[in-house]
Amino acid sequence: MVKNLLMLGTCAGLLSGCYQANTSQTPTPTAYSTSEQQKMQAAHHWDVLAAHEARLITTTLQKHNVPLHVSGGDADTPFYNGYKNLLTSQLVTNGAIVRSTGSGSAQVSFDVNVIEHKDRDSRRKPAGSWTLLATGVVVAAHAVEHWSTPAKLLFPAAIGADIYSGNWIKDTDFEVIITTTVIDKNQIIHSSSNIYYINGGDAQHYAPQENSTSKIRVTDRG
């Protein structure tokens, strides 16, 4: 009797699990496969992007034999001003004909979108992070037991730091989308978008700050 009740309970539990698994009112959330995205943290990275875009544009120009004029963007920010000059230099280096005026030239421009995420889930640690940490703990424990000189305990920690510290990237809620476009006679002959992480404090390099005004209350009281 008890055996039959246990079997009945087990079957009921399995059926309820199947019911829950196949009757969701909304799609079940799932994660993307692990991917990587680079982080811009220096003007050198702007030059790397400019070199990449210059190579793409000069490849496109093999089909469209037109001179270029880099008009840049319409914002007065460090990135807009710096990237315009860097892209101009890289285009010239790659053999493109770049004019100082827009007359009779294809227009090279770029657009920047800064995104601030307000509600992001925590990101899972890279595969092997805990294993590496555990290995370091084991090595340190072994040193405590077998090494007579306390100063030698610094060596395992230093080795682990040297190996792993180069991969430390601080999490950020800010991203930037940079789109470089070439237009010739109302025809888009090149368009390329790149997405990067940026530090929150660097957002003003890419997007102009909103003008802020202070409200002052004026009364006639003495």
Buried (B, 14 or more C-beta within 10 A) or exposed (E): EEEEEEEEEEEEEEEEEEEEEEEEEEEEEEEEEEEEEEBBBEBEBBBBBBBBBBBBBBEBBEEEEBBBBBBBBEEEBEBBEBBBBBBBBBBEEBEBEBEEEBEEBBBBBBBBEBEEEEEEEEEEEEEEEEEBEEEBEEBBEEBEEEBEEEEEBEEBEEEBEEEBEEEEEEEBEBBBBBBBBBBBEEEEBBEBEBEBBBEEEBBEBBBEEEEEEEEEEEEEEE
